[in-house]
Amino acid sequence: MIVSITNTELENVKLIKPSIFEDHRGTFVEIYNEDEYNKNGINIRFVRDDISTSSKHVLRGIHYDDCTWKLVQCMYGKFYLVVIDMRKNSPTYLKWISFILSSENRYQVLIPPCFGNGHLVLSDYCIFHYKMSHYYQPQNERVLRWDDPKANIFWPIKNPILSIKDSTAQIIE
């Protein structure tokens, strides 16, 4: 069950807080229920679930395309998530927001198409889970350099661990 869905200052980017049941045995969280999401105005058909694992100070992203909705959450550990508007004709073009997602708070973030996302692992180890509305099409994926000066994104560390793709991404001209 969803406790709350909060609209953010970026169009259609939503912070979702699920209900967490806790007792002496541990916790239980329903991470997705299509009827519950539909009742709350999130009528997206997800076709893929992916998981990535990373260690502390790994930064993945910023990746985006023009067709995929993503519902992201932290299954284990803690990470700093950035979402940035990459729609050139938008009044919030290059505006970004950040969230801390963890296995403790169980927050989820809904990210629309044309919004980039990247995450930096804050814990020793992290499991990142995301549902996607489209199948992966590498020819449509775009990458924004994590430290692009025009985006001016704040990251909690200065020298993250990056993939070759992320470290060689172009900056905005």
Long-range contacts (C-beta under 8 A, 24 or more apart in sequence): 1-30, 1-33, 1-36, 2-36, 2-37, 2-40, 5-40, 5-41, 5-42, 8-83, 8-97, 9-92, 9-95, 9-97, 10-83, 10-85, 10-92, 10-95, 10-97, 10-115, 11-85, 11-90, 11-92, 11-112, 12-110, 12-112, 12-115, 13-83, 13-97, 13-109, 13-110, 13-111, 13-112, 13-115, 14-42, 14-109, 14-110, 15-99, 15-107, 15-108, 15-109, 16-71, 16-107, 16-108, 16-109, 16-110, 17-105, 17-106, 17-107, 17-108, 18-106, 18-108, 20-106, 29-106, 31-73, 31-106, 31-108, 31-129, 32-71, 32-131, 42-110, 44-69, 44-71, 44-110, 44-133, 45-133, 46-71, 46-131, 46-132, 46-133, 47-132, 47-133, 47-134, 47-135, 48-131, 48-132, 48-134, 48-135, 48-136, 49-129, 49-130, 49-131, 49-132, 50-129, 50-130, 50-132, 51-75, 51-127, 51-128, 51-129, 52-127, 52-128, 53-125, 53-126, 53-127, 53-128, 54-121, 54-125, 54-126, 54-128, 55-121, 55-124, 55-125, 55-126, 55-161, 56-121, 56-122, 56-123, 56-124, 56-125, 57-120, 57-121, 57-157, 57-159, 57-160, 57-161, 58-120, 58-121, 58-126, 58-160, 58-161, 58-162, 59-118, 59-119, 59-120, 59-121, 59-146, 59-155, 59-160, 59-161, 59-162, 59-166, 60-118, 60-119, 60-128, 60-163, 60-166, 61-116, 61-117, 61-118, 61-119, 61-143, 61-144, 61-146, 61-166, 62-116, 62-117, 62-118, 62-143, 62-144, 62-145, 62-146, 62-151, 62-153, 62-166, 62-169, 63-116, 63-117, 63-118, 63-141, 63-142, 63-143, 64-113, 64-114, 64-115, 64-116, 64-117, 64-141, 64-142, 64-144, 65-113, 65-114, 65-134, 65-137, 65-140, 65-141, 65-142, 66-113, 66-114, 66-140, 67-113, 67-133, 67-134, 67-140, 68-113, 68-132, 68-133, 68-134, 69-110, 69-111, 69-112, 69-113, 69-132, 69-133, 69-134, 70-110, 70-111, 70-117, 70-130, 70-131, 70-132, 70-133, 71-108, 71-109, 71-110, 71-111, 71-130, 71-131, 72-101, 72-108, 72-109, 72-111, 72-117, 72-119, 72-128, 72-129, 72-130, 73-101, 73-106, 73-107, 73-108, 73-109, 73-128, 73-129, 73-130, 74-101, 74-102, 74-103, 74-106, 74-107, 74-126, 74-127, 74-128, 74-129, 75-103, 75-127, 75-128, 75-129, 76-103, 76-125, 76-126, 76-127, 77-102, 77-103, 77-121, 77-122, 77-123, 77-124, 77-125, 77-126, 77-127, 78-102, 78-103, 78-104, 78-121, 78-122, 78-123, 78-126, 79-119, 79-120, 79-121, 79-122, 79-123, 79-126, 79-128, 80-119, 80-120, 80-122, 80-155, 80-156, 81-109, 81-117, 81-118, 81-119, 82-116, 82-117, 82-118, 82-119, 82-120, 82-153, 82-155, 83-109, 83-111, 83-115, 83-116, 83-117, 84-115, 84-116, 84-117, 84-144, 84-151, 84-153, 85-114, 85-115, 86-114, 86-115, 86-116, 86-142, 86-144, 87-114, 87-115, 94-150, 94-151, 94-172, 96-151, 96-153, 98-154, 103-127, 116-142, 116-144, 118-146, 118-166, 120-155, 120-156, 120-157, 120-160, 122-156, 143-169, 143-170, 144-169, 144-172, 145-169, 145-170, 145-171, 148-172
